[in-house]
Amino acid sequence: MNSIIFGIKAVVALWSRNAKVWFKWLYPSIAGNIVNPILYFFSFGFGLGAVIETMDGVPYAVYIVPGMMCYAAMFSAGFETTIGSYFRMTNQGTFDAILATPVNLHQLLIGEILWATTKALLAAGGVMLAAYVFGAMPNVIGTIYTIPVLVFGSIAFAISGLIFTAYAKTPEFFNYFFTFWVTPNFLFTGVFFPINKFSELGQTLANLMPMTHFINITRDLTLGKGFSISMLEPVVYLTLLSIICYVISYKKLKTRLFS
């Protein structure tokens, strides 16, 4: 019991440490993590929305809101556990300092993941607020229901980022993460149009990406369809992805940090 209590306190302390650092750089952090996805929302929702009035029978600005919420969460969570975690591990020596205390690697990683998830929720919340203010949120209650889904999806993408951090030798390594992971999950998973517009092969590839499942659940909720048993499959998929990514990143980081 004492070890569990200590573990919780350690994770909270790690989260608090990252939050304090973030507040010192609050304005540039907001620009990158919150304003950026809002600009995407305005550009595509109202710019492209002037050309494409509806998508799947839904006003285009309304259609892309859940996708932009998920993108904001994915990018913020992934950025934090790649660039952020990498510099804490290397240049700043924060990981070494923390692991010199009774805090173990599991607690350290959970603290990193939860902080990344917090930043992801702030980014997604910015899109939510913009959508509400500009009338692109027809079902407020349904959108509120997306919060636990956003938490779940953010955790999955935060953990996936840790794998790249575990193997990165230089910051340039993260070009692989953003080019071959973030960008395809942004462009080909239903953010801007349904994946059924692709060929069968394209749809199969899209369904292999976690963002597709993340968006599907979020879009159903924002449109007021509510929770359903059909959501269980994407939840299982994201859970398995998270577990696999965590195990891989933990083993690699353990070897890297303690060898």
N, C-alpha and C positions, 0 to 999 in steps of 0.2 A: 504493500500500500504506500509506504514512504517513497519508494522508487517511482511510483506512478505520479504521486503529488509533485515530486521533484521534476519529473519529466514535463508535466504540465507547466510548472513555473518556469522551467528552462525555455520552453517553446514561447511562452508569453513574453519572457525577457528578450528573446531573440527578435520576436515580432516588434516589440517596443523599441529596440535598438534601431532597427531599420526604419521604423516610422519617424523617430527623432531625426535621423539623418535626412530622410525625405523632406521633412518640414524645413530643414535648413536650406534646401534647394527647391522650395515649393513652386515658385512661378515657372521656372524652366521645366520642371517635372509635369506640371499641369499642361503646359504647351505641347509636350510630346505625347503624353498618355491620355489626355482628355480632349484637348482642342482638336488634335489631328483627326480622330475618327468622326468628330462632329462636322469638320470641314468636308470629309468624304460624304457624309450623309447629306449635307446641303447641296454639294456638287451633283451627286447622282440622283438624289431624291427629288430635288426641285429643278435641276438643270436638265438631266436626262428625262426626268418626269414630265417636262413640258413637251417632250417628243413622244414618249411612251406613256399614254394616259393610264392604262391599267395593265396588270400582269396577273394572270389567273383570276380575273374578275375582281381584283383588288386595286385601288389607286396605287400607282407605282411608288410614291413616297411612303405609303403605309407598308407596301410589300417589302421594301428593303430595310425597314427599321430593325426587324429581328436579326437579319443578316449583319447589319452594321453593329448591333449590340454584341453579337458573337465575335465579330472581327475585332472590335475594340477590346473585348475580354481576352481573346486569343493573343493579340499582339502585345498587350500590356503584360500578361502573365508570362509569355514566352520571352519578352525582352528582359524582364526582371531576373529570370532564372538562367539567362544566357549572359548578356553583357554585365548585368548587375552582379550576379553571383560569381562570374569569372573574375572580375576585378577585386571582389572581396576575398576570393580565394588566392589570387596571385599578387598583384601590385600592392594591395592594402594589407595583406597578411591577416585579415580578419578571421578567416577560418582557422588558421593555425593558433591564433590567440584564444579563440573560443574552445577549441579542442584540447588546449592545455589545461582547461578547467574540467570539472567532473561532467560537463555536457558531452554526450556522445554524438556520433555522426547521424544517427536516426533523428535525434532531437534537432540537430542543426538543420538537416534537410527539411524536416517538417516545418520549422520556423521559416525557412526560405520559401517553401511552397505556400504557406498561409499568407505571408506578406505579399507574394506575387498575386495571390488570389484577391487580396484586399485592393491592390492597385487595379486589377482587372475589373472589379466591381465598380470602382470609381469611374473608370473609363466607360464602361457600359452604362452606368448611371447618367453620365453626361449625355450620351446619345438618347437615353430615355427622356431626360428632361427637355432636350431640344425637340424631340418628336412630340412631346406633350404640348409644349408652348406653341408649336407651329401646326398643330392640328393633324399630326400624322400618327396619332395613337387612339384608334377608335374604341379600344377596350382597355381601360385603365386597370381594372381588376385582373384581367388576364395577363397584362404586362407585369403586374406585381407578382403574379404566380411564377414568372420566369426567374425570379431571384434565386431560388434554390437550384434551378437548372444552370444558371450562370455560374454559381459557385462550383457546381459539379464539373462543368465544362472547363472552367478556368483552372481547376486543380489538374485536370488531365493535360492541358497544354503547358502548365507550369512544370509538371513532371517531365513532359517530353523535352522541354528545354534543358533540363538537367543532364540529359544524355549527351547533348552537344557540348555542354560545359565540362563534363567529365573527360571528354576526349580532346578538347581544344588545347592547343599548345600556344596559339597566338589569337588575338582578336579577329584576325582575318578569317579564321576557321568558321566564324558565324555567318559568313556569306552563304555557306551551305545551308544553314538553318533557315535563313530568310528567303533564299532563292528557291530551294527545293522542298521546303516544308511550309513556311508561312504563306508565300505567294500562291502556290497551287491551292492551299486550303482557303484562300481568299477569293480566287478567281473562278474556281471550277466546282464549287460546292453548293450553289444555290443562293448566293448572296444577292445577285442581280437578276437572275432568271432561273426557272426550274431546270433541274438537271435532265429532265426528260427531253430537252431540246438537243441533247447529245445523242450520238449513236449508241448502240447497245454496249460497245466496248467503253465508250466514254462514261456511260452511266455506271458501269461496273467499277471503273477506276474511281469515279466520284464517290461511290458508296464505300470504297475502302478508306476514304479520308474521314477522320473523326469530325471535322467541321460540318460535313453534310448532316450527320446525325444530330449534332449540336443545334444546327439551324432548324432542322425539321421540328424538333420538340419546341423550340422557342417560338417559331412562327405559328404553330398550332395554338399555343397558349395566347400569344398576342392577338390572334384573330378570334379568341373567345371559344375555341373548341374544347378547352378543358383537358384534364389529364385522362389518359386512356391506357388500356392494356397494351396497345400497339407501341407505346413509348418504352416498354420494358426492353425490347431488343436493342435499341440504341444505348440505353443505360448500361446494359450488360457489356456492350461493345466498348464503351468509354471506360467502364470499370476494369475490364481486362487489359485495355491499352495502358491505363494508369499503373496497374500492378506490374506489368511487364517492364514498362519504362522505369519504374522506381527501382525494381530489382537490378536492372542493368546499370543504371546510374549509380546506385549505392555500391555495388561491387567494384565498379571502375574507380569511383572516388575513394573508396576505402583503400584500394591498392595504391592509388596516386598520393593520397595524403599521409599514409602511414608507412609506405615502403621507404 
